[in-house]
Amino acid sequence: MSASANLRALARGVADVPATALARVESEAERIVAAAAPTGSMRGHKHAGLPVRMARNQRPRLGATSTFRVQGTVPGWIWANSGTAPHRIPRRHRGHKARLFVKHPGSAGSRAWRRVVAEVGRMAPRIVDDEIGRVLR
């Protein structure tokens, strides 16, 4: 293979680095968020529970500077992370005791999102370095 063909192949590989690196960052970020989540969903909220995972509409931006935003689902992660204040919950939905309430003491929250941010911050530069190293080998 000639030197110009090698340089063209190298240029194509370097041009693909942002897309492949962001795809790897997304999959690793999903794994980190799933591992840090207290449960897959917060049962007892609405009918099927509130999801506690990574939001799916991340819209990575590719260009001179590529960006990727890691965001948890709302309000599941907010409640899991920061907890809830004491509040009243309706006791029943029908019948003569429908107006009665139960006092919920609230929850403390696990502050797990801080660990997610730290882990993704450590992991993203390593993935980009790996992808650049793979192209330049």
Secondary structure as UniProt FT lines:
FT   HELIX           3..36
FT   STRAND          41..42
FT   TURN            43..44
FT   TURN            46..48
FT   STRAND          50..51
FT   TURN            74..75
FT   HELIX           76..82
FT   STRAND          87..90
FT   TURN            96..99
FT   STRAND          101..104
FT   HELIX           113..136
//
